[in-house]
């Protein structure tokens, strides 16, 4: 007997895969009561004493399994590469003979899972579905809960958490610059101070524009990735919102070039005070860090992609 469930899309709150597996378990439990499926049913509690715990085995390579993993089947040359920012799996040690994973569970109400070592890179889940987890010598993670997906281990510089941090800090610094730079200009004008050269004012305007563009880009990107199903549809079919994301990303790259040029000119020509030049250099650094992430995840128009 076999049960095969097909669904289109992630479902409400991303529950499609979990509901599909629960449906299979319920069908098997109804047809084969008290059979093996009952022990793997999604309703088994974490501390259910009626389910025998697997026998553990020491694994000397336990430390080598920890880290961040990403689905091997992910776009590397298109807009869908942004999926790599949110589809990562984190593996940590859980005591001397176990692991804890985050991001691998299909259950949206139970994102974390605990695993007991069986030896030779093989692990059995504690409670939950009693799934199996395995690591290959090449650094690939596979799970019986999602047999169609393999996960590759990432180097520290490839970590989604690191990239999200760089993107978040860069956007925050640019947004702050969008408030501070115009405020400084208005303060100088209100005090009747001698205006800076036109090139200096243009550089400051570019910094403020970069900040406003970063805010608009963040809002547009958040709206796109909020619905995974809609994003999967809009990439091949196109949408005004997706076009806005790439257009704003491209504009931010152009503004970054202007801000960096202004930061260099500020030091060479002695614009502003030392503090002002340092703050503008921070804005330029934030812009470079932000645009590097946009380029990495192809969130811009051609010819930058």
C-alpha positions in Angstrom: 0.0 0.0 0.0 1.2 3.5 -0.8 -0.2 6.9 0.0 0.9 9.8 -2.2 -0.2 13.4 -1.5 0.2 16.2 -4.0 -0.4 19.9 -3.2 0.2 23.2 -5.1 1.8 25.9 -2.9 2.8 26.2 0.7 -0.8 26.6 2.1 -1.9 28.9 4.8 0.9 29.8 7.2 3.2 27.3 5.2 1.4 24.3 6.6 0.8 22.4 3.4 3.8 20.0 3.8 2.9 19.3 7.4 -0.8 18.8 6.7 0.1 16.4 3.8 2.3 14.3 6.1 -0.4 14.3 8.8 -3.0 13.1 6.3 -0.7 10.2 5.3 -0.2 9.3 8.9 -3.9 9.4 9.6 -4.8 7.2 6.6 -2.1 4.6 7.5 -3.2 4.6 11.2 -6.8 4.0 10.1 -5.9 1.1 7.8 -3.1 -0.4 10.0 -4.0 0.3 13.6 -1.2 -0.2 16.1 1.2 -0.5 13.2 4.6 1.1 12.7 3.0 4.3 11.5 1.4 4.9 14.8 4.8 5.3 16.4 5.6 7.9 13.8 2.3 9.8 13.9 2.6 13.6 14.0 0.6 13.6 17.2 3.2 11.7 19.2 4.3 14.0 22.1 7.9 14.9 22.9 7.8 12.9 26.2 5.3 10.1 25.2 6.5 7.2 27.4 4.6 4.6 25.3 7.1 5.1 22.4 10.4 3.3 23.0 13.4 5.6 22.9 16.1 4.7 20.4 19.4 3.3 21.7 22.0 6.0 21.5 25.6 5.5 20.3 28.6 7.8 20.7 29.6 9.7 17.6 33.2 11.1 17.7 32.4 13.3 14.7 29.5 15.1 16.5 31.2 18.5 16.5 31.8 18.3 12.7 28.0 18.3 12.0 27.3 21.6 13.6 26.9 24.7 11.5 24.5 26.2 9.0 23.1 24.3 6.0 21.2 25.5 2.9 19.0 23.5 0.5 21.2 22.3 -2.4 18.3 22.9 -4.8 18.3 26.7 -4.7 18.7 29.3 -7.4 22.2 30.8 -7.7 21.7 33.1 -10.7 18.3 34.6 -10.4 15.9 36.4 -8.1 14.9 33.2 -6.4 18.4 33.0 -4.9 16.9 35.3 -2.1 15.3 32.1 -0.9 18.7 31.1 0.4 18.4 33.9 3.0 15.4 32.3 4.7 15.7 28.6 4.0 18.7 27.8 6.1 19.0 25.0 8.7 21.0 25.4 11.9 22.6 22.4 13.6 23.9 22.6 17.2 25.1 20.1 19.8 22.5 18.9 22.3 24.5 17.3 25.1 27.2 14.7 24.5 25.3 12.4 22.2 22.7 14.5 20.4 22.0 17.4 18.1 19.4 20.1 17.9 18.2 21.5 14.5 16.2 24.6 13.7 14.6 25.2 10.3 14.3 21.5 9.3 10.9 20.7 10.9 7.8 20.6 8.7 5.6 21.5 11.8 5.2 25.3 11.8 4.3 25.1 15.6 7.5 23.1 16.4 10.5 24.6 14.5 13.1 23.0 16.7 14.0 19.3 16.7 16.2 17.1 18.9 18.2 14.2 17.6 19.9 11.2 19.3 23.1 9.8 17.7 23.0 6.2 16.4 26.5 6.2 15.1 28.2 6.8 11.8 26.5 10.1 11.1 23.0 8.7 11.7 20.5 10.3 14.1 16.9 9.5 15.2 14.5 12.2 16.3 13.4 12.4 19.9 9.7 12.4 20.0 7.9 14.1 17.2 7.7 12.0 14.0 10.7 9.8 14.9 12.3 10.9 11.7 15.9 10.0 10.7 18.7 12.4 10.1 22.0 11.6 8.3 25.2 13.4 7.4 27.5 12.3 4.5 31.3 12.6 4.4 30.9 15.4 1.9 29.0 17.6 4.4 25.5 17.0 3.1 22.5 16.7 5.5 19.5 14.6 4.6 16.3 13.8 6.5 13.6 11.2 6.1 11.0 13.8 6.9 12.0 15.7 3.7 13.6 13.0 1.5 13.4 15.2 -1.7 15.7 17.9 -0.3 19.4 17.7 0.5 21.2 20.4 2.5 24.8 21.5 1.9 26.9 22.9 4.6 27.9 26.5 4.3 31.1 28.3 5.2 30.9 31.1 7.7 31.1 33.7 5.0 28.1 32.1 3.3 25.9 32.1 6.4 22.4 33.5 5.8 22.4 35.0 9.3 25.6 36.9 8.5 24.2 38.2 5.2 20.9 39.2 6.8 22.9 41.0 9.5 25.0 42.9 6.9 21.8 43.8 5.0 19.9 44.9 8.1 22.7 47.0 9.5 23.4 48.6 6.2 19.8 49.5 5.6 19.5 50.9 9.1 22.6 53.1 8.7 21.3 54.4 5.4 17.9 55.1 6.8 19.5 57.0 9.6 21.5 59.0 7.1 18.3 59.9 5.3 17.2 61.7 8.5 20.5 63.2 9.7 22.0 64.5 6.4 19.0 66.8 5.5 18.7 67.8 9.2 22.4 69.0 9.2 21.8 71.0 6.0 18.7 72.7 7.4 20.6 73.5 10.6 23.4 75.1 8.8 21.0 77.2 6.7 19.1 78.3 9.8 22.3 79.5 11.4 23.3 81.4 8.3 26.6 79.6 7.9 28.5 79.7 4.6 27.2 77.1 2.2 29.4 74.2 1.2 30.5 73.8 -2.4 27.9 72.5 -4.8 29.7 69.2 -5.1 29.6 68.7 -1.3 25.9 69.5 -1.2 25.3 67.0 -4.1 27.2 64.3 -2.2 25.1 64.9 0.9 21.9 64.8 -1.3 23.0 61.5 -2.7 23.5 60.1 0.8 20.0 61.2 1.8 18.5 59.8 -1.5 20.3 56.5 -0.8 18.7 56.2 2.6 15.2 56.9 1.3 15.7 54.4 -1.5 16.9 51.8 1.0 13.8 52.3 3.1 11.6 51.9 0.0 13.5 48.8 -1.1 13.2 47.2 2.3 9.4 47.7 2.3 9.0 46.4 -1.2 11.2 43.3 -0.6 9.3 42.5 2.6 6.0 42.6 0.7 7.4 40.2 -1.9 8.9 37.6 0.4 5.9 37.7 2.8 4.0 35.3 0.6 6.2 32.5 -0.7 3.5 31.3 -3.1 3.0 34.7 -4.6 6.8 35.2 -5.0 7.1 31.8 -6.8 4.4 33.0 -9.2 5.7 36.5 -9.7 9.3 35.5 -10.7 8.3 33.8 -14.0 5.2 35.9 -14.7 6.4 39.2 -13.4 4.6 41.7 -11.2 4.7 45.5 -10.5 6.0 44.9 -7.0 8.8 42.6 -8.1 9.8 45.2 -10.7 9.8 47.8 -8.0 12.3 45.7 -5.9 14.8 45.3 -8.8 14.3 49.0 -9.9 15.0 50.3 -6.4 18.0 47.9 -6.0 19.5 49.2 -9.2 18.9 52.8 -8.2 20.6 52.1 -4.8 23.7 50.8 -6.7 23.9 54.0 -8.7 23.5 56.2 -5.6 26.1 54.1 -3.8 28.6 55.0 -6.5 27.8 58.7 -6.0 28.1 58.4 -2.2 31.4 56.6 -2.3 32.8 59.3 -4.7 31.5 62.0 -2.4 33.1 60.3 0.6 36.5 60.2 -1.1 36.2 63.8 -2.3 35.2 65.0 1.2 38.5 63.8 2.6 40.6 65.0 -0.4 39.0 68.5 -0.5 38.4 68.9 3.3 34.6 69.3 3.1 32.8 69.5 6.5 34.3 68.8 9.8 36.3 65.6 10.6 33.2 64.3 12.4 31.1 65.0 9.4 33.5 63.3 7.1 33.6 60.2 9.4 29.8 60.0 9.5 29.6 60.3 5.7 32.2 57.6 5.4 30.0 55.4 7.6 27.1 56.1 5.2 29.3 55.1 2.2 30.4 51.9 4.0 26.8 51.0 4.7 25.8 51.6 1.1 28.6 49.4 -0.2 27.7 46.6 2.3 24.1 46.8 1.3 24.6 46.8 -2.4 27.0 43.8 -2.1 24.2 41.8 -0.7 21.8 43.0 -3.5 24.3 41.9 -6.1 24.9 38.6 -4.4 21.2 37.7 -4.4 20.4 39.3 -7.8 18.0 41.8 -6.5 18.8 44.3 -9.2 18.2 44.8 -13.0 20.6 43.9 -15.8 23.4 44.8 -16.4 24.3 44.4 -12.7 23.0 40.8 -12.5 
